[in-house]
Amino acid sequence: MSDHPRGIIDTSVVLSLADLPTQALPAKPVITAITLAELSVGPLVARTAAERAARQAHLQQAEADFEPLPFDAASARAFGRVAASLREAGRKPAARAYAALIAATALANDLPVYTANPRDFAGIDGLTVRDVHGISGDASPVPGHRA
């Protein structure tokens, strides 16, 4: 596990937990209600029964393993800052809506985000992003993030 005691793992990490080294993860991983919402879509849009079953299994495992952080009033206010940061960086907040909402929850709770897709969070001021594919879970070098 990393030296950070607590951190938000995004949907990309939840989906690949079994394949990640423990040092790439926070000691106490948490998910957001947004990740749970994103996982809830999966079984409903699956094209095959096998895909539906796999996605349902991911959803149920996440529900069993984590108590999600809520998207509360502080997160809603932080989302305004996230959207403004993304627009300043020339990005559209709606293009990565789930990531923007996860980022807002992270900012509201002063937690880093652990992700397999650090570019989803590029341009968000003040957000600490850790790339789980980094050598030892080190902070992502994506511009616009603090380490």
N, C-alpha and C positions, 0 to 999 in steps of 0.2 A: 504494500500500500504506500501511497505517497506520504509526504510529510504534512500535507494539509489535512486537518482532522475531519473536515466536513466539506462536501461539495455536491453540486447538482450534476447528475449524469443525464445527458439528453437522450432522446429516442435512439439515435444512432448507437450509443453505448449500450443502452438496455438491450437492443437487438443483437449485440455481439459480446455480451458479458462473458460467455463461456470461452471466447477466443482471446481475451485480453489478459495481459500479465497484471497481477495484483498491484505492482508498483506503479502502474499507469492510472490507478484509481484512487479516489480519496479514501481515507480510513473509514469514514462514515458516509457512504453514498446515499443521496436522496434524489427523488424524482419530483417533478412538478405535476400539478393537475393537468397541465398542458400536454405533457408526455403521455399521461393516461388517456387523455382525449384523443391524441394522435394514434395511440395503439388501439383505441376502441373503433376507429374507422377501418382498420385493416381487415378484420373478418367480414365486415359488411360489403367491402368492395373486391374481395378475392374472386378470382376467375374460376378457380377449381376447388373441389372439395378438399384436396390435400393442402392447397395454399390456405384455405379458410381454417382448417384444423391447426396448421402451424401458427398462423397469426392469432388464433384464439388462445393457443398455448402460451404465446408470448404475453398476451394481455393478462391471462390468469396468473402467470408467474409474477408479473410486475405487481399485480394487485395483492398477491400473497406476500411478496418480499418487501414492499415499500408502503409507507404512509405518505402520500404525496403532499408537498407544500401547496397550499391554496393560492389561487390567483385572487388576491385581496385588493383592498383600496390602495395600499402602498404599491403593489405591483401595477395597478392601473395607472397610477401617477408616474411610475418609472417607465411605463410603456410610452408615455408621451415623450420622455427624454430619448428613449430608444428610437422611436420613429423620427424624431428630429435629427438625431445623429446619423441615421441611415440616409435620410434625405440630403444632409450636408455632404455625405460621402458619395452622393450620386446613385444611391441604391433605392429601390422601392420597398417600403416596409411590407407591403402586401405580398411581395414575391416570396418571402420566407416568413410568413406569418407565425408559424409555430415557433421558429427559432427566435423571432422578435419577442414573442410572449414568454418564452423560457428565459430569455435574457432579462426581460423586465422583472421576472420573479427572482432571478439571481441578484440583480441590483438591489431590489427591495429587501432582500435578506442578507446582503453583503457576502455572497458566496460565489466562488468560481464555478464556471461551467466546464465540465469535462465532455469532450466531443470527438467523434471520428471525422467530423466535417467542420473544421475551424473557420473555413471561409464563409460558412453560413452566418457567422457572427462578426465578420469583418466590418469595420466602420462604426462599431458601437462604443462610444466613449465611456471609459471607466469600468468596462467589463473585463474581468480576468477570465481568459480562455485557456484551457489546457488541452493540448492535442494528445489523445490517448495513444496515438501511433508514434509519438515522440519516443526517444530512446529510453527515458525513465519517467515519463509523465511530465516532462518539463513544460513550462509555459509555451504556448504557441507563438511563433514569430510573426503572426499576422498583424499588419499595421493597425493601429487604432485600439490596441489592447494593452493593458498593463500586465506585467508578469507577476 
